[in-house]
Amino acid sequence: DGLNYEVARHAMGHLQAWHAAGRAALYKMECELPALSRPLYECILTGVAPIDSGIVHNNVSRLSNQRSIFHYARDAGLSTAAAAYHWVSELYNRTPFDPARDRHTEAADLPIQHGLFYWADHYPDSHLFADAESLRLRHAPNFLLIHPMNIDDAGHKHGLDTAQYRNSARSADIILADYLQRWLD
C-alpha cells in the first residue's frame, strides 16, 4: 500500500534481481482517483472504479455492493484467505469490524473464508507476512491477499522523499526475500 514506483525500483533490490533475471515483471501503473486506500482496495479487488462503486473516500464504511475476486473464487469452489488491514474485512465480510469477532476469521460462507486482520497502520510487516504464511500453510488457499501497510504508514508520517520511506520499502523487500522462493516452489 502506498509504494512509489521509483522507490520500488531503487530500494527493492531482491525484487529487482528477479526482474533482471527475467523471472518477474515490473510495471508502472496509474491508479484510479481518488488515490485513497479504501476506494483503491475496492477498485483493485472488484475492478470497479470508485465513482461507480460508491467507495469514494476512506470514511465510507459499508460492505461492498460489488462482486470481488473473493466472491468469484468462493463461488467457483475455491478457497480464499487474507492477511490484511481491517478495511478489507469491512468491504467483503462484515462491518463494522469487531476485533474480537473478526481479527481471526474462519467462515466458509464468507467471501474471505480465512482471515487475519489488523487495525493499526503501524502493525509490523514482519508480523503480517508471518500471518499470511500461517494462513498459507494451514489452509492452502487458492487466493491469498497479503496487504502490508508499513510503507504507506512511513509515507504518511515522514513523506515520500525520506530515508524512513525508502527504508520501509527495503524492509519489505527483505521480508519478501525470505518468503518468495518457498511460495514459488
WOPE-V738116 format. One record per backbone hydrogen bond with DSSP energy under -0.5 kcal/mol. NH is the residue of the N-H (numbers start at 0). CO is the residue of the C=O. E is the energy in kcal/mol with one decimal. If there is no record, write none. Layout:
# WOPE-V738116
NH,CO,E
NH,CO,E
This chain:
# WOPE-V738116
3,1,-0.6
7,3,-2.5
8,4,-2.4
9,5,-2.0
10,6,-2.8
11,7,-1.4
12,10,-0.7
15,11,-2.3
16,12,-2.1
17,13,-1.6
18,14,-2.0
19,15,-3.1
20,16,-1.8
21,18,-1.8
22,17,-2.6
23,17,-0.7
28,26,-0.6
35,33,-2.2
39,35,-1.8
40,36,-2.5
41,37,-2.2
42,38,-2.1
43,39,-2.8
44,40,-2.4
45,41,-1.5
46,42,-2.7
47,41,-0.5
51,48,-1.4
52,48,-2.1
53,49,-2.2
55,53,-1.5
59,56,-1.4
60,58,-1.2
61,59,-0.8
63,90,-3.2
67,65,-0.5
68,44,-2.2
71,67,-2.3
72,68,-2.3
73,69,-2.6
74,70,-2.8
75,71,-1.1
75,72,-0.6
76,73,-1.8
77,72,-2.7
80,142,-1.9
81,113,-1.9
82,144,-2.8
83,81,-0.6
83,115,-1.3
85,117,-2.4
87,84,-2.0
88,84,-0.7
89,85,-2.3
90,86,-1.9
91,87,-1.7
92,88,-3.0
93,88,-1.4
98,96,-0.5
100,97,-1.0
101,97,-3.9
102,98,-1.7
104,102,-0.7
104,114,-2.6
105,103,-0.5
106,112,-2.5
109,106,-1.4
110,91,-0.6
112,110,-0.9
113,79,-1.3
114,104,-2.4
115,81,-2.5
116,102,-2.3
117,83,-1.7
120,118,-0.5
122,119,-2.4
126,123,-0.5
127,123,-2.2
128,124,-2.9
129,125,-1.5
130,126,-2.7
131,127,-2.5
132,128,-2.5
133,129,-2.2
134,130,-2.2
135,131,-2.6
136,132,-2.7
137,133,-2.5
138,134,-2.5
139,134,-0.5
139,135,-1.9
141,78,-1.1
142,78,-1.6
144,80,-2.2
146,82,-2.8
146,144,-0.5
147,145,-0.5
151,0,-0.7
152,148,-2.8
153,149,-2.4
154,150,-2.1
155,151,-2.2
156,152,-2.3
157,153,-2.8
158,153,-0.6
158,154,-1.6
161,159,-1.3
165,161,-2.1
166,162,-3.0
167,163,-1.7
168,164,-1.8
169,165,-2.3
170,166,-2.5
171,167,-2.1
172,168,-2.2
173,169,-2.2
174,170,-2.3
175,171,-2.8
176,172,-2.1
177,173,-1.2
177,174,-0.6
178,174,-0.9
178,175,-0.7
179,175,-3.4
182,178,-1.9
183,179,-1.8
184,180,-1.6
